[in-house]
Amino acid sequence: MPAICVVVVGGPDGLVEAVRRSIGKIAIARIVPTDVAGAATQVASARPFAIVISEEIYGFDADEFDALARDVQAAIITIQTDGVTARSLQDKLDPRILEAYRKRFGS
């Protein structure tokens, strides 16, 4: 059963905060932050509708992250975080997280 949550892999703190604000628009959603080493375990356990990861971390093993998302039928959302404010990240994430939510739950 999928959870109404988003897993954020590896931060940074600004990305975690931006996701926290973005999912605030989905009243029942929660955030599950994790480091890269714990990502597979957290994603398998939480079964999120989306996995948010910085492009910098995603680039290290894109195939593995894609497979992880596919396994739990989650959208993978990558975003550039270097030198970007939490507010700017949120502006970019808002529509992508909402789209992932609607795709998974149809509302």
Number of C-alpha atoms within 10 A of each C-alpha: 7 14 14 20 21 28 25 27 26 21 18 15 11 17 28 24 16 21 26 19 18 22 22 14 12 14 8 10 17 17 21 18 22 18 13 16 10 12 20 16 13 19 25 13 12 18 22 28 26 28 27 25 25 19 15 14 17 21 12 10 10 12 11 12 20 15 12 19 22 12 12 18 15 24 22 23 18 17 18 14 18 10 6 12 13 19 15 13 20 22 15 15 22 17 12 19 25 17 16 19 23 12 13 17 11 8 8
